[in-house]
Amino acid sequence: MSIAVVEVNRKSILANIEFFREKSPDVTLMAVVKANAYGHGMEGVAQLLDDKVDYFGVARVSEAVTLRQVGIRSPIVLLEGFFPHDDINDLLDFNLQPVIHSSWQIDVLNTIPFPNEIVAWFKIDTGMHRLGFHFDEAISEFNRLASCKAIRQPINIISHFSSADELSSSQTNKQIAQFDKFINSIDSNLIGGQQSIAASGGILAWPDSHRNMVRIGIALYGVSPFNDAVADLQPAMTLKSELISVRKHKKGETVGYGQTWTSHHDTMLGVAAIGYGDGYPRSIPENTPVSINGRLVPIVGRVSMDMIVVDLGHDCHDKPGDEVILWGKELPVEQIAKHTGISAYELLTRLTSRAKIRYKD
Ligand SMILES: *Cc1c(COP(=O)(O)O)cnc(C)c1O
């Protein structure tokens, strides 16, 4: 039995899907399940949602192949397309839809002799400046992609925001304008596929960006893409472990590696079996809260590989075997992100396989 557990509430994920369906009823929905579904278990989440969303989004061909191997039937989009050393046959064998962001990818597609086999997503760089065609080359590259024998019409169009979490930034509206300018400048006979620019931040904060498809990553799991939790979302994950020791500790004594914490009072310390070996970051500072028996108590000393120590207070009634919650409904991961300066995205995705995923309904 595993002691550090990632408990995933399926009902919360379904409720979040429902929330987005109601918010944007006419919009096609992609569930982004890359990076082990942000720590929630890619296979389990995809199986839950296979008949409830329109697309899955992943970042690697290997992730997509795993989804097909566990029986996922929905369309799967490779958000970064295929890579230079990927086997192009996987696109055909597993029915995968690549994002096309670079000229070299079109060269590779041109080597496929079979007609109309591949549904593609053309990525335009509207201001993120990471992947995607520059505006001045986009129309000619789009036409080159459209004339590829292997490509099925219509081609879908995709872009990505750099600053959708900054509500007062003008960048998002600039990017929307660039996106529209591109759409309006391509041959109207070639339009008609999906158009997508919004991820979680765009969905929640920029209604003009929804177009006909939205890509929901972190918000699907009930976690905010902004600094603060979003009340309408239900966090799906509870990261938890147990107390394995409750011990007396004298005023003036230190705790843990490097003796970084000294107690100012006689107290009781709790030792919980979770550490950076499970993905709970070593850089988490002292005083970060955990929840035990309905109250918040502070971490003292450094996070070890397999354990943390918490100050339970001198009159505590906690005992070995009691549950310790690192984050969940009662202690939002956004709050831990604020405490630590580590984004909620990273806290979720850095969990290791030693913390076992357990689904509940
Ligand atoms: C990861 C990713 C998303 C999901 O982003 P969230 O902010 O988690 O919703 C959407 N689109 C692309 C291209 C991505 O890489």
The ligand as a MOL file (V3000), in Angstrom:
LIG
                    3D

  0  0  0     0  0            999 V3000
M  V30 BEGIN CTAB
M  V30 COUNTS 15 15 0 0 0
M  V30 BEGIN ATOM
M  V30 1 C -0.5940 23.0600 -22.1830 0
M  V30 2 C -1.3230 23.7390 -23.2720 0
M  V30 3 C -2.6510 24.1510 -23.0790 0
M  V30 4 C -3.3500 24.0690 -21.7470 0
M  V30 5 O -2.9930 25.2030 -20.9850 0
M  V30 6 P -3.7010 25.5180 -19.5880 0
M  V30 7 O -3.1860 26.8700 -19.2270 0
M  V30 8 O -3.2440 24.4650 -18.6410 0
M  V30 9 O -5.1640 25.4750 -19.8200 0
M  V30 10 C -3.3160 24.6830 -24.1610 0
M  V30 11 N -2.7130 24.8480 -25.3540 0
M  V30 12 C -1.4280 24.4850 -25.5690 0
M  V30 13 C -0.8130 24.7100 -26.8980 0
M  V30 14 C -0.6880 23.9460 -24.5320 0
M  V30 15 O 0.5920 23.6080 -24.7390 0
M  V30 END ATOM
M  V30 BEGIN BOND
M  V30 1 1 1 2
M  V30 2 1 2 3
M  V30 3 2 2 14
M  V30 4 1 3 4
M  V30 5 2 3 10
M  V30 6 1 4 5
M  V30 7 1 5 6
M  V30 8 2 6 7
M  V30 9 1 6 8
M  V30 10 1 6 9
M  V30 11 1 10 11
M  V30 12 2 11 12
M  V30 13 1 12 13
M  V30 14 1 12 14
M  V30 15 1 14 15
M  V30 END BOND
M  V30 END CTAB
M  END
